[in-house]
Amino acid sequence: MNPAWALLRLASPQLPIGGYSYSQGLEMAVEQAQVRDPDSAQRWIADQLRYNLGRFEAPLLLAHCRAAACEDWAELRALAERQRTSRETRELHQENRQMGYSLQQLLGDLPELDGPARALFESLPAPGLAVAWALAARAWNIAPEDALAAWLWGWLENQLAVLMKTLPLGQQAAQRLTSALLPSLQATQREAAELDPSRWGTAAFGLALASMAHERQYSRLFRS
């Protein structure tokens, strides 16, 4: 079977886990005029890739996928706990928990999920998205590096979808942003694969502040 099918399935916006319900603070950044046009949107997303995803979220997710691929269940459980406790705001915690739960429910109804993976799911009180993503990649025989690429692509697509709903940004402009941001996406994937775990860490204060403010935003399109 063509391995591309599984990768496209994992990266698809049709994967019913609710990813497009969240803006990860971007809606509030638009409300506060920190993001107001394609140039400022590119800076916001590129900064998230460089200072947040590349230095913590992406290497942590890749470690999840590698642990699942080699059936290191103790390491995967420890990584899942680290990822859960790293959520800085209530909004980010709820997003992680809801999407992890949704992916767990999806995989639980599919025959590809084997016994050890089911047992790990059952042992976690509230599995987050990273551990569920890693187990989905394992179930569908997706290499860890490809699973990370699928996650990064889904993240970027979601951010662009937020912009098209909150800014005067059309589909053509979104495609131009995609072209401009692909080098940053590639650099994030490369850094995640090379960064030593002792150097994992992020200080994305703007993201945390935007996320906290979004919880109290008067009118919004995305969940909090």
Number of C-alpha atoms within 10 A of each C-alpha: 5 6 11 10 10 18 19 12 13 20 20 15 15 11 14 13 18 16 19 18 15 19 25 24 24 25 25 25 22 19 18 12 11 16 22 17 14 17 10 14 21 17 14 17 19 21 15 18 25 17 16 20 25 28 23 23 21 26 25 24 26 25 24 28 29 21 22 26 20 10 15 12 17 12 15 24 20 12 18 23 16 12 22 20 9 15 15 16 17 13 21 21 17 15 23 20 18 19 22 22 19 20 23 25 14 15 20 15 9 10 8 14 17 14 9 11 22 14 11 16 19 12 11 13 7 17 26 25 24 27 29 26 26 27 29 24 24 24 19 17 15 22 18 22 18 16 25 27 20 21 20 22 17 18 19 19 18 19 21 25 17 22 23 15 12 18 16 11 17 13 11 9 14 18 12 11 17 17 11 13 18 14 12 19 22 16 15 25 22 15 18 25 18 10 15 11 13 6 9 16 17 15 11 14 11 14 20 18 15 22 25 19 18 24 16 11 14 7 8 14 12 16 15 22
